[in-house]
Every structure is written in structure tokens, then in C-alpha cells.
Amino acid sequence: MQLPDILDEKGVFPAVQAASKKQLLQVLSAHAAERTGLDARTIFDALMQREKLGSTALGNGIAIPHGRFEGLQKVHGLFARLAQPVDYDAPDHLPVDLVFLLMAPEGAGADHLKALARISRLLRNASLVEKLRGTRDPSVLYALMAEQQSSKAA
């Protein structure tokens, strides 16, 4: 599974405004609903339930909220660069400013885990993260991630 299979440029949001983790997940849920046709409240509730199990923040200002959803046909992703970092209960206590929302079909066990691992590896690249923080152009943000992933696949 490659990045273009789960994310396209229209799924990149370069300056998301949110004052808290909850508000961030509400904003992302609304965007995800527009992209997938699922109900925004259903998405938000599932993301909040997952966060209750433990924060999806990785550290270094990065979070990968994720969940499985009935009615999805394939794995979907959204990428958000926040205008201002928010507290996200990260293990390193740093606020989050880069977020990749990952949504998988209810029965997509292996695909969900593979996508989660791929995105996690991608966002652990310090050089890429620095570049992502350096631009607010959605096409550049997308190109940076796609380029990095394709160079890893080669």
C-alpha cells in the first residue's frame, strides 16, 4: 500500500485552526466526513474512543489518530499541519502540530496495521518533518510525503 492509495492532495490541510485535541479531532472528523461520506459525529466518536485507550501521539509534535469504520471500502488518510500546536497528551509532553488521520474499513486488519506502520515510519523521518513544518502549501506538503515514501520504496 502506497501513500497515494490512502492520501491525495485534497486530503492535505496546511493550516488547521484548533485550540485543543478535542477541537482538532472535530475539525478532522468534519474533513474526513466530506472525503468519505461517513457521518462526522461517528468519526469523531470513534477517534475519541481510541484516544481513551491511549494517546495516538508519537512524540516530537506528531500524532496519528486512527480507527476502523463500518461503511468504508478502503483505507483513507488526511494530513493536517496545525496553525498552532495543541496539547495532545503526548508521551514526550510536547504539543502536536503534524497530524495524519488514518481511517480503515471495519474488517481491514492487516491493511490498517500496514498503513499505520507506513505512516509512522514516514513521520519519524526528522528531515521530512522539518520540511513539513517549513511550508503551508498543500501541494508541497503532499509532494514531500509522496517523494519521501517513493524514495523509501525504491
Secondary structure by P-SEA (a helix, b strand, c coil): ccccccccccccccbbbbccaaaaaaaaaaaaaaaccccaaaaaaaaaaaaaaccccccccbbbbcccccccccccbbbbbbcccccccccccccccbbbbbbbccccaaaaaaaaaaaaaaaacaaaaaaaaacccaaaaaaaaaaaaaaaac
